[in-house]
Amino acid sequence: MIRHLFLFIFSISLLPPFVFSQETESDGNLKREEPVDIQVIRPRFFSKIHRLEFGAQGVLVANQPFVYTYMAAGIAAYHLNEYIGFEANFEYGISSDKEEKNILTSDFDIKTELDRIQSMALMGLTLTPIYGKYQLGGGRLLYFDTFFTVGGGLTGVDYHYDHCTVSSTYSAPDPRVVQYPTIYAGLGQRYFVGTNGSIRYDIRTHFFSKNAADGSCDANATDASTSVSQVVTMQVGYSYYF
């Protein structure tokens, strides 16, 4: 008997949610109760399924002690569904020396070797496990999602060789850009604007291994040692979905 009661309760719980509205006749009697369907779970306000994303971002390299690096980035992505997508990024920028570097050179005659990041060409996977909303002060709802990125590509380092001194024993290399294989991982959020756009920001960390000979002042250097460099970027911009 108890088992049958549990089965009945369970079957009732699987039925769609209804409420019964009661209306009053003109003579004071109640009308027949009528079911009213209430939609409890709503679809997403913004859908990315099978949509292309094209965007632009401004990029700041945040972990360089002696140089400022500002870049512009273009994004092209395809979203398989709400949770998985693929994207390509190309970033290009310029660098300028910080005052700390100028002080070291002018006051202490210390010349520092710098990794001036000129470009990044990256491809990766985006994973979006979190979708939500919160209410602004005026009562408006703001929809957003949180995503992770991982991938790889190439980082172009611009060597100026301005840390080299004139020497009769070797000749300094001419300025050049060297490309290094790179892996990266990141975290970001999209804040949706209408049904076709989003404000997007990313924080990413990149790692690449470079040869010591590439930054050497001797053009004929054969130093085979390597070192790992880290580049942390902060990126913000706008994306449009087709």
Secondary structure, DSSP 8 states (H G I E B T S, - for coil): -HHHHHHHHHHHHTS--EEEE--B-TTS-B---EEEE---S---SS--TTEEEEEEEEEEE---SSEEEEEEEEEEEEESSSSEEEEEEEEEEEEEE-HHHHHHHHHH-------EEEEEEEEEEEEEEEEEEEE-TTS-EEEEEEEEEEEEEEEEEEE--TT----SS------EEEEEEEEEEEEEEEEEETTTEEEEEEEEEEEEEEEGGGG-S-TT-----EEEEEEEEEEEEEEEE-
